[in-house]
Amino acid sequence: MAKKKPPKTDGLGPREIAQIRSAVRLVWQRCHARALVVKRCLLPNGFSKCESCAGVVAKIKVDHIDKVGDVDEGFIARMFVSSKKLQGWCDKCHNEKTKQERKAAKLESWF
């Protein structure tokens, strides 16, 4: 089944918000705080150590400790935080955290 494109809007709509989110994340990929986390997790053998499970992996995902959330007036400030507010996790740990956050958000939307 083909994915339905959001309708075009005259102004800031879902499509533009998605594009803004994507562009900011591209800039964040090159920020110094993120590079510090990658360096912090790097082992002498070239692999990385997950800060959650201590597993050794080829590549880590840099994760925000506090959820970044929606694109709004505080989005950029929540994205570009100190390296102390970021963590280097393996895919398994990162995916589990993301799954739990989405589940919690879904439950919150019910109330």
C-alpha positions in Angstrom: 0.0 0.0 0.0 1.4 3.4 -1.0 2.1 5.9 1.7 -0.3 8.9 1.4 1.3 12.3 1.1 0.1 15.0 3.4 -1.9 17.7 1.7 -0.1 20.8 0.7 -0.7 23.8 2.9 -0.4 27.5 2.5 2.1 28.1 5.3 3.5 25.8 8.0 1.9 22.4 7.7 2.9 18.8 8.5 5.2 18.5 5.4 7.1 21.6 6.3 7.4 20.5 10.0 8.9 17.2 8.8 11.3 19.0 6.6 12.4 21.3 9.4 12.9 18.3 11.8 15.0 16.6 9.2 17.1 19.6 8.5 17.8 20.3 12.1 18.8 16.7 12.7 21.2 16.9 9.8 22.9 19.9 11.5 22.9 18.1 14.9 24.7 15.1 13.3 27.8 17.4 13.0 27.5 19.2 16.4 30.4 19.1 18.9 28.4 17.6 21.8 27.4 14.6 19.7 31.0 14.1 18.6 32.1 14.1 22.3 29.7 11.3 23.0 30.9 9.3 20.1 34.5 9.8 21.4 33.5 9.0 24.9 32.2 5.6 23.8 35.0 4.7 21.5 37.3 1.9 22.5 41.0 1.6 21.6 40.1 -1.3 19.2 37.9 1.0 17.1 34.6 -0.4 18.4 32.2 1.4 20.7 30.8 0.6 24.1 27.1 1.0 24.8 26.6 3.2 27.9 23.4 1.3 28.8 24.3 -2.4 28.5 28.1 -2.1 28.2 27.9 -4.2 25.0 30.6 -3.7 22.4 29.2 -2.7 19.0 30.6 -1.4 15.7 28.5 1.8 15.9 26.5 3.6 18.6 23.4 5.8 18.4 23.7 9.0 20.2 20.4 9.5 22.2 19.0 12.4 24.1 18.4 11.5 27.7 15.4 13.9 27.8 12.9 13.4 24.9 13.3 16.1 22.2 9.6 16.0 21.2 7.8 18.1 18.7 9.0 20.9 16.5 8.0 24.0 18.4 9.7 27.1 19.9 11.9 25.0 22.2 12.8 22.3 19.7 16.3 23.5 18.7 17.2 24.2 22.4 16.2 20.6 23.3 18.2 19.2 20.3 21.4 21.0 20.9 22.2 20.1 24.5 25.4 19.5 26.4 27.1 16.1 25.9 26.2 15.4 29.5 22.6 15.2 28.4 23.4 12.7 25.6 24.2 9.0 25.8 25.8 6.5 23.4 23.6 3.4 23.1 23.6 0.3 20.9 20.7 -0.2 18.5 19.0 -2.7 20.8 19.0 -0.4 23.8 18.0 2.6 21.8 15.2 0.9 20.0 13.8 -0.4 23.4 13.9 3.1 24.9 12.2 4.5 21.8 9.5 1.8 22.0 8.8 2.6 25.6 8.6 6.3 25.0 6.1 5.8 22.1 4.1 3.5 24.3 4.0 6.1 27.1 3.1 8.9 24.7 0.2 6.8 23.4 -1.1 6.1 26.9 -0.8 9.8 27.7 -2.9 10.7 24.7 -5.7 8.6 26.0 -6.1 10.8 29.1 
